[in-house]
Amino acid sequence: MDNNVDPIEMQKCLGGVSYPASKDEIMRQAEQHGANKDIMGALKNLSKSEYDSPAAVNKEVGKE
């Protein structure tokens, strides 16, 4: 996982996302929940356009 991203903090920022969710929806939700720049940067770098669960987002961020 990106060294600056706390997976628990990231999931708090993604609370309320209904999956499957697009990358844009995930980023919008995180921004509304006050995600820090490290989390926003990690989400911006997601490679897929849609995710089916919070675990899928964590896994993708963890690849960086």
Gaussian input, Z-matrix of N, CA and C with variables (Angstrom, degrees):
# hf/3-21g

backbone

0 1
 N
 C     1     B1
 C     2     B2     1     A1
 N     3     B3     2     A2     1     D1
 C     4     B4     3     A3     2     D2
 C     5     B5     4     A4     3     D3
 N     6     B6     5     A5     4     D4
 C     7     B7     6     A6     5     D5
 C     8     B8     7     A7     6     D6
 N     9     B9     8     A8     7     D7
 C    10    B10     9     A9     8     D8
 C    11    B11    10    A10     9     D9
 N    12    B12    11    A11    10    D10
 C    13    B13    12    A12    11    D11
 C    14    B14    13    A13    12    D12
 N    15    B15    14    A14    13    D13
 C    16    B16    15    A15    14    D14
 C    17    B17    16    A16    15    D15
 N    18    B18    17    A17    16    D16
 C    19    B19    18    A18    17    D17
 C    20    B20    19    A19    18    D18
 N    21    B21    20    A20    19    D19
 C    22    B22    21    A21    20    D20
 C    23    B23    22    A22    21    D21
 N    24    B24    23    A23    22    D22
 C    25    B25    24    A24    23    D23
 C    26    B26    25    A25    24    D24
 N    27    B27    26    A26    25    D25
 C    28    B28    27    A27    26    D26
 C    29    B29    28    A28    27    D27
 N    30    B30    29    A29    28    D28
 C    31    B31    30    A30    29    D29
 C    32    B32    31    A31    30    D30
 N    33    B33    32    A32    31    D31
 C    34    B34    33    A33    32    D32
 C    35    B35    34    A34    33    D33
 N    36    B36    35    A35    34    D34
 C    37    B37    36    A36    35    D35
 C    38    B38    37    A37    36    D36
 N    39    B39    38    A38    37    D37
 C    40    B40    39    A39    38    D38
 C    41    B41    40    A40    39    D39
 N    42    B42    41    A41    40    D40
 C    43    B43    42    A42    41    D41
 C    44    B44    43    A43    42    D42
 N    45    B45    44    A44    43    D43
 C    46    B46    45    A45    44    D44
 C    47    B47    46    A46    45    D45
 N    48    B48    47    A47    46    D46
 C    49    B49    48    A48    47    D47
 C    50    B50    49    A49    48    D48
 N    51    B51    50    A50    49    D49
 C    52    B52    51    A51    50    D50
 C    53    B53    52    A52    51    D51
 N    54    B54    53    A53    52    D52
 C    55    B55    54    A54    53    D53
 C    56    B56    55    A55    54    D54
 N    57    B57    56    A56    55    D55
 C    58    B58    57    A57    56    D56
 C    59    B59    58    A58    57    D57
 N    60    B60    59    A59    58    D58
 C    61    B61    60    A60    59    D59
 C    62    B62    61    A61    60    D60
 N    63    B63    62    A62    61    D61
 C    64    B64    63    A63    62    D62
 C    65    B65    64    A64    63    D63
 N    66    B66    65    A65    64    D64
 C    67    B67    66    A66    65    D65
 C    68    B68    67    A67    66    D66
 N    69    B69    68    A68    67    D67
 C    70    B70    69    A69    68    D68
 C    71    B71    70    A70    69    D69
 N    72    B72    71    A71    70    D70
 C    73    B73    72    A72    71    D71
 C    74    B74    73    A73    72    D72
 N    75    B75    74    A74    73    D73
 C    76    B76    75    A75    74    D74
 C    77    B77    76    A76    75    D75
 N    78    B78    77    A77    76    D76
 C    79    B79    78    A78    77    D77
 C    80    B80    79    A79    78    D78
 N    81    B81    80    A80    79    D79
 C    82    B82    81    A81    80    D80
 C    83    B83    82    A82    81    D81
 N    84    B84    83    A83    82    D82
 C    85    B85    84    A84    83    D83
 C    86    B86    85    A85    84    D84
 N    87    B87    86    A86    85    D85
 C    88    B88    87    A87    86    D86
 C    89    B89    88    A88    87    D87
 N    90    B90    89    A89    88    D88
 C    91    B91    90    A90    89    D89
 C    92    B92    91    A91    90    D90
 N    93    B93    92    A92    91    D91
 C    94    B94    93    A93    92    D92
 C    95    B95    94    A94    93    D93
 N    96    B96    95    A95    94    D94
 C    97    B97    96    A96    95    D95
 C    98    B98    97    A97    96    D96
 N    99    B99    98    A98    97    D97
 C   100   B100    99    A99    98    D98
 C   101   B101   100   A100    99    D99
 N   102   B102   101   A101   100   D100
 C   103   B103   102   A102   101   D101
 C   104   B104   103   A103   102   D102
 N   105   B105   104   A104   103   D103
 C   106   B106   105   A105   104   D104
 C   107   B107   106   A106   105   D105
 N   108   B108   107   A107   106   D106
 C   109   B109   108   A108   107   D107
 C   110   B110   109   A109   108   D108
 N   111   B111   110   A110   109   D109
 C   112   B112   111   A111   110   D110
 C   113   B113   112   A112   111   D111
 N   114   B114   113   A113   112   D112
 C   115   B115   114   A114   113   D113
 C   116   B116   115   A115   114   D114
 N   117   B117   116   A116   115   D115
 C   118   B118   117   A117   116   D116
 C   119   B119   118   A118   117   D117
 N   120   B120   119   A119   118   D118
 C   121   B121   120   A120   119   D119
 C   122   B122   121   A121   120   D120
 N   123   B123   122   A122   121   D121
 C   124   B124   123   A123   122   D122
 C   125   B125   124   A124   123   D123
 N   126   B126   125   A125   124   D124
 C   127   B127   126   A126   125   D125
 C   128   B128   127   A127   126   D126
 N   129   B129   128   A128   127   D127
 C   130   B130   129   A129   128   D128
 C   131   B131   130   A130   129   D129
 N   132   B132   131   A131   130   D130
 C   133   B133   132   A132   131   D131
 C   134   B134   133   A133   132   D132
 N   135   B135   134   A134   133   D133
 C   136   B136   135   A135   134   D134
 C   137   B137   136   A136   135   D135
 N   138   B138   137   A137   136   D136
 C   139   B139   138   A138   137   D137
 C   140   B140   139   A139   138   D138
 N   141   B141   140   A140   139   D139
 C   142   B142   141   A141   140   D140
 C   143   B143   142   A142   141   D141
 N   144   B144   143   A143   142   D142
 C   145   B145   144   A144   143   D143
 C   146   B146   145   A145   144   D144
 N   147   B147   146   A146   145   D145
 C   148   B148   147   A147   146   D146
 C   149   B149   148   A148   147   D147
 N   150   B150   149   A149   148   D148
 C   151   B151   150   A150   149   D149
 C   152   B152   151   A151   150   D150
 N   153   B153   152   A152   151   D151
 C   154   B154   153   A153   152   D152
 C   155   B155   154   A154   153   D153
 N   156   B156   155   A155   154   D154
 C   157   B157   156   A156   155   D155
 C   158   B158   157   A157   156   D156
 N   159   B159   158   A158   157   D157
 C   160   B160   159   A159   158   D158
 C   161   B161   160   A160   159   D159
 N   162   B162   161   A161   160   D160
 C   163   B163   162   A162   161   D161
 C   164   B164   163   A163   162   D162
 N   165   B165   164   A164   163   D163
 C   166   B166   165   A165   164   D164
 C   167   B167   166   A166   165   D165
 N   168   B168   167   A167   166   D166
 C   169   B169   168   A168   167   D167
 C   170   B170   169   A169   168   D168
 N   171   B171   170   A170   169   D169
 C   172   B172   171   A171   170   D170
 C   173   B173   172   A172   171   D171
 N   174   B174   173   A173   172   D172
 C   175   B175   174   A174   173   D173
 C   176   B176   175   A175   174   D174
 N   177   B177   176   A176   175   D175
 C   178   B178   177   A177   176   D176
 C   179   B179   178   A178   177   D177
 N   180   B180   179   A179   178   D178
 C   181   B181   180   A180   179   D179
 C   182   B182   181   A181   180   D180
 N   183   B183   182   A182   181   D181
 C   184   B184   183   A183   182   D182
 C   185   B185   184   A184   183   D183
 N   186   B186   185   A185   184   D184
 C   187   B187   186   A186   185   D185
 C   188   B188   187   A187   186   D186
 N   189   B189   188   A188   187   D187
 C   190   B190   189   A189   188   D188
 C   191   B191   190   A190   189   D189

   B1=1.4505
   B2=1.5219
   B3=1.3027
   B4=1.4535
   B5=1.5272
   B6=1.3088
   B7=1.4682
   B8=1.5170
   B9=1.3182
   B10=1.4569
   B11=1.5281
   B12=1.3214
   B13=1.4576
   B14=1.5211
   B15=1.3231
   B16=1.4573
   B17=1.5325
   B18=1.3460
   B19=1.4637
   B20=1.5312
   B21=1.3194
   B22=1.4724
   B23=1.5229
   B24=1.3119
   B25=1.4686
   B26=1.5313
   B27=1.3339
   B28=1.4623
   B29=1.5275
   B30=1.3296
   B31=1.4574
   B32=1.5319
   B33=1.3379
   B34=1.4733
   B35=1.5215
   B36=1.3222
   B37=1.4645
   B38=1.5248
   B39=1.3342
   B40=1.4640
   B41=1.5280
   B42=1.3322
   B43=1.4578
   B44=1.5253
   B45=1.3227
   B46=1.4544
   B47=1.5152
   B48=1.3161
   B49=1.4693
   B50=1.5224
   B51=1.3375
   B52=1.4625
   B53=1.5253
   B54=1.3044
   B55=1.4667
   B56=1.5133
   B57=1.3287
   B58=1.4741
   B59=1.5282
   B60=1.3427
   B61=1.4572
   B62=1.5236
   B63=1.3168
   B64=1.4662
   B65=1.5241
   B66=1.3115
   B67=1.4634
   B68=1.5277
   B69=1.3297
   B70=1.4678
   B71=1.5256
   B72=1.3313
   B73=1.4669
   B74=1.5250
   B75=1.3258
   B76=1.4622
   B77=1.5302
   B78=1.3212
   B79=1.4627
   B80=1.5227
   B81=1.3238
   B82=1.4679
   B83=1.5331
   B84=1.3293
   B85=1.4653
   B86=1.5300
   B87=1.3237
   B88=1.4603
   B89=1.5290
   B90=1.3234
   B91=1.4608
   B92=1.5327
   B93=1.3212
   B94=1.4687
   B95=1.5280
   B96=1.3293
   B97=1.4616
   B98=1.5289
   B99=1.3373
   B100=1.4631
   B101=1.5144
   B102=1.3246
   B103=1.4716
   B104=1.5247
   B105=1.3367
   B106=1.4635
   B107=1.5309
   B108=1.3311
   B109=1.4694
   B110=1.5306
   B111=1.3381
   B112=1.4617
   B113=1.5281
   B114=1.3269
   B115=1.4707
   B116=1.5216
   B117=1.3262
   B118=1.4667
   B119=1.5260
   B120=1.3333
   B121=1.4679
   B122=1.5181
   B123=1.3397
   B124=1.4675
   B125=1.5213
   B126=1.3324
   B127=1.4752
   B128=1.5217
   B129=1.3133
   B130=1.4715
   B131=1.5290
   B132=1.3351
   B133=1.4615
   B134=1.5271
   B135=1.3298
   B136=1.4659
   B137=1.5197
   B138=1.3127
   B139=1.4658
   B140=1.5286
   B141=1.3313
   B142=1.4594
   B143=1.5212
   B144=1.3320
   B145=1.4557
   B146=1.5258
   B147=1.3448
   B148=1.4632
   B149=1.5297
   B150=1.3258
   B151=1.4684
   B152=1.5194
   B153=1.3480
   B154=1.4630
   B155=1.5199
   B156=1.3531
   B157=1.4645
   B158=1.5215
   B159=1.3521
   B160=1.4645
   B161=1.5289
   B162=1.3291
   B163=1.4699
   B164=1.5274
   B165=1.3151
   B166=1.4761
   B167=1.5334
   B168=1.3296
   B169=1.4661
   B170=1.5288
   B171=1.3362
   B172=1.4680
   B173=1.5166
   B174=1.3123
   B175=1.4598
   B176=1.5379
   B177=1.3264
   B178=1.4567
   B179=1.5289
   B180=1.3304
   B181=1.4648
   B182=1.5307
   B183=1.3253
   B184=1.4526
   B185=1.5207
   B186=1.3163
   B187=1.4679
   B188=1.5156
   B189=1.3319
   B190=1.4687
   B191=1.5096
   A1=108.81
   A2=116.13
   A3=121.65
   A4=108.06
   A5=117.15
   A6=121.69
   A7=114.10
   A8=117.62
   A9=120.70
   A10=112.82
   A11=118.07
   A12=120.62
   A13=110.56
   A14=115.31
   A15=122.33
   A16=106.99
   A17=118.07
   A18=119.74
   A19=113.32
   A20=116.75
   A21=119.39
   A22=110.00
   A23=115.83
   A24=120.49
   A25=110.07
   A26=115.77
   A27=119.16
   A28=110.55
   A29=117.45
   A30=119.59
   A31=111.52
   A32=117.42
   A33=119.92
   A34=109.71
   A35=116.42
   A36=121.32
   A37=111.89
   A38=116.01
   A39=120.03
   A40=112.15
   A41=117.12
   A42=120.27
   A43=110.43
   A44=116.26
   A45=120.01
   A46=114.46
   A47=117.61
   A48=119.81
   A49=108.04
   A50=116.85
   A51=117.93
   A52=108.60
   A53=114.58
   A54=121.90
   A55=109.55
   A56=119.33
   A57=125.13
   A58=110.88
   A59=114.63
   A60=121.29
   A61=109.75
   A62=114.89
   A63=119.01
   A64=109.43
   A65=115.14
   A66=121.10
   A67=109.53
   A68=117.35
   A69=121.32
   A70=111.21
   A71=117.30
   A72=120.89
   A73=110.39
   A74=116.25
   A75=121.44
   A76=109.74
   A77=117.18
   A78=120.72
   A79=111.29
   A80=116.56
   A81=120.63
   A82=110.68
   A83=115.97
   A84=120.86
   A85=110.48
   A86=116.74
   A87=121.00
   A88=110.50
   A89=115.90
   A90=120.27
   A91=110.66
   A92=117.11
   A93=121.32
   A94=111.63
   A95=116.53
   A96=120.82
   A97=112.41
   A98=116.27
   A99=120.18
   A100=115.55
   A101=117.39
   A102=120.38
   A103=109.85
   A104=115.36
   A105=118.97
   A106=110.83
   A107=114.96
   A108=118.61
   A109=112.44
   A110=117.68
   A111=119.64
   A112=110.97
   A113=116.06
   A114=120.22
   A115=109.87
   A116=117.22
   A117=119.82
   A118=110.72
   A119=116.75
   A120=120.03
   A121=111.56
   A122=115.92
   A123=119.93
   A124=110.62
   A125=116.50
   A126=119.99
   A127=110.38
   A128=117.18
   A129=121.21
   A130=110.69
   A131=115.90
   A132=120.63
   A133=114.27
   A134=117.66
   A135=119.70
   A136=109.37
   A137=116.89
   A138=119.73
   A139=114.08
   A140=116.65
   A141=118.27
   A142=109.32
   A143=116.45
   A144=119.62
   A145=112.38
   A146=117.19
   A147=119.44
   A148=110.20
   A149=115.33
   A150=122.31
   A151=108.77
   A152=115.72
   A153=119.22
   A154=113.99
   A155=117.61
   A156=119.57
   A157=110.24
   A158=116.88
   A159=119.25
   A160=111.47
   A161=116.85
   A162=120.26
   A163=110.94
   A164=116.77
   A165=120.87
   A166=110.15
   A167=116.65
   A168=120.14
   A169=109.18
   A170=117.68
   A171=121.47
   A172=111.00
   A173=116.41
   A174=121.17
   A175=110.59
   A176=115.93
   A177=120.53
   A178=111.20
   A179=117.23
   A180=120.82
   A181=109.14
   A182=116.29
   A183=121.75
   A184=113.84
   A185=118.27
   A186=121.89
   A187=112.13
   A188=116.97
   A189=120.13
   A190=112.48
   D1=146.27
   D2=175.54
   D3=-48.32
   D4=125.60
   D5=-173.40
   D6=-55.01
   D7=-27.26
   D8=-176.27
   D9=-92.00
   D10=-1.63
   D11=-175.54
   D12=-106.62
   D13=119.97
   D14=174.78
   D15=-86.45
   D16=116.26
   D17=-175.93
   D18=-59.65
   D19=-32.54
   D20=179.53
   D21=-70.46
   D22=-43.32
   D23=178.06
   D24=-62.33
   D25=-41.24
   D26=179.53
   D27=-62.07
   D28=-43.16
   D29=-179.11
   D30=-66.87
   D31=-32.53
   D32=174.84
   D33=-61.14
   D34=-40.13
   D35=-179.78
   D36=-69.54
   D37=-21.68
   D38=-178.47
   D39=-97.86
   D40=6.61
   D41=178.46
   D42=-57.81
   D43=134.20
   D44=178.91
   D45=95.25
   D46=-7.50
   D47=176.19
   D48=-70.67
   D49=130.25
   D50=175.12
   D51=-98.27
   D52=121.67
   D53=-177.14
   D54=-93.26
   D55=149.67
   D56=-1.68
   D57=-64.81
   D58=146.49
   D59=-177.69
   D60=-133.71
   D61=145.50
   D62=177.24
   D63=-79.34
   D64=160.55
   D65=176.77
   D66=-55.15
   D67=-41.41
   D68=-179.65
   D69=-62.94
   D70=-43.23
   D71=178.89
   D72=-62.97
   D73=-42.79
   D74=-179.66
   D75=-62.35
   D76=-45.20
   D77=-179.67
   D78=-65.58
   D79=-41.02
   D80=-179.78
   D81=-62.47
   D82=-45.01
   D83=179.92
   D84=-62.65
   D85=-44.21
   D86=179.94
   D87=-60.86
   D88=-43.45
   D89=-179.68
   D90=-63.01
   D91=-42.22
   D92=179.36
   D93=-64.21
   D94=-27.87
   D95=-180.00
   D96=-93.98
   D97=13.22
   D98=173.64
   D99=75.25
   D100=32.91
   D101=178.41
   D102=-59.70
   D103=140.82
   D104=178.67
   D105=-75.75
   D106=173.55
   D107=-174.91
   D108=-64.66
   D109=-29.90
   D110=178.67
   D111=-66.57
   D112=-43.76
   D113=178.30
   D114=-65.44
   D115=-46.06
   D116=-179.87
   D117=-61.37
   D118=-39.43
   D119=178.86
   D120=-64.06
   D121=-41.98
   D122=179.10
   D123=-64.19
   D124=-42.35
   D125=-179.79
   D126=-67.61
   D127=-36.65
   D128=179.17
   D129=-61.30
   D130=-30.75
   D131=-178.29
   D132=-87.41
   D133=3.92
   D134=177.47
   D135=-57.88
   D136=137.84
   D137=-174.34
   D138=-90.82
   D139=-27.63
   D140=-178.81
   D141=-91.64
   D142=158.19
   D143=-179.01
   D144=-91.13
   D145=-12.98
   D146=179.94
   D147=-145.28
   D148=144.80
   D149=-179.01
   D150=-129.26
   D151=141.86
   D152=-175.04
   D153=-99.87
   D154=-3.40
   D155=179.44
   D156=-164.49
   D157=161.24
   D158=174.60
   D159=-60.22
   D160=-34.95
   D161=179.54
   D162=-62.31
   D163=-36.64
   D164=179.28
   D165=-64.88
   D166=-37.96
   D167=177.71
   D168=-66.51
   D169=-47.12
   D170=178.79
   D171=-57.47
   D172=-43.99
   D173=-178.34
   D174=-61.45
   D175=-44.22
   D176=-179.12
   D177=-65.87
   D178=-42.84
   D179=178.39
   D180=-63.43
   D181=-35.77
   D182=-179.02
   D183=-66.09
   D184=-19.23
   D185=-179.10
   D186=-75.37
   D187=-21.14
   D188=-173.67
   D189=-63.16

